[in-house]
Amino acid sequence: MTALIEARGLSVAYGPAAPVLSHVDFTLQPGEIVTIVGPNGSGKSTLLRALLDMVPATQGRVTRAPDLRVGYVPQKLHLDANLPLTVQRFLRLNRKLSRDEIAHLLSRTGASGLEKRAMATLSGGQLQRVMLARALAGDPQLLVLDEPTQGLDQPGTAAFYRLIETVRQELNCAVLSVSHDLHVVM
């Protein structure tokens, strides 16, 4: 079976005095669920970004499956409250989506009816569901979640992880997530 992502000897540093990762080996297979757990500041998000080629490796190599489709839900999305960006426009930023496609994505993530709402007015849970809808727009083989429940209460967190499991089963995609909370992951 061909790995979706494989890293060998991966190291990342932010300048000569700031090593973050050192000689990491990692393999993610199709359909697999992997959660990287560790305390805040331990390099979990940096590892995700290095695996996705969002930050350069200082050593080692990362190999991704050819034409790998990745859906990414970042840890945070910083939006200016004055930016007049609706959910519909946000979902169309990187790809052309019809109104029906947008409605389907939002329905799939439990965010129906938010199309015309301003992004800056969404609650934490609504924002995460919209971000997940955007990640699903490309029919990903790999869904990457960077602390996706940060800022959500316990019932919201549980609901979000149930939603992720449903989506994973529907798409038969791999899931790579990051968390600092082992209890939530379990």
VENVENZI-V168450 format. One record per run of one state. SS is the DSSP state (h for helix, s for strand, l for the rest). FROM is the first residue (numbers start at 1). LEN is the number of residues. Records with the same first field share a line. If there is no record, write none. Layout:
# VENVENZI-V168450
SS: FROM-LEN / FROM-LEN
This chain:
# VENVENZI-V168450
l: 1-4 / 14-5 / 29-4 / 38-6 / 52-7 / 65-5 / 74-12 / 92-7 / 109-9 / 122-2 / 137-5 / 147-7 / 172-2 / 180-2 / 186-1
s: 5-9 / 19-10 / 33-5 / 59-6 / 70-4 / 86-1 / 118-1 / 142-5 / 174-6
h: 44-8 / 87-5 / 99-10 / 119-3 / 124-13 / 154-18 / 182-4
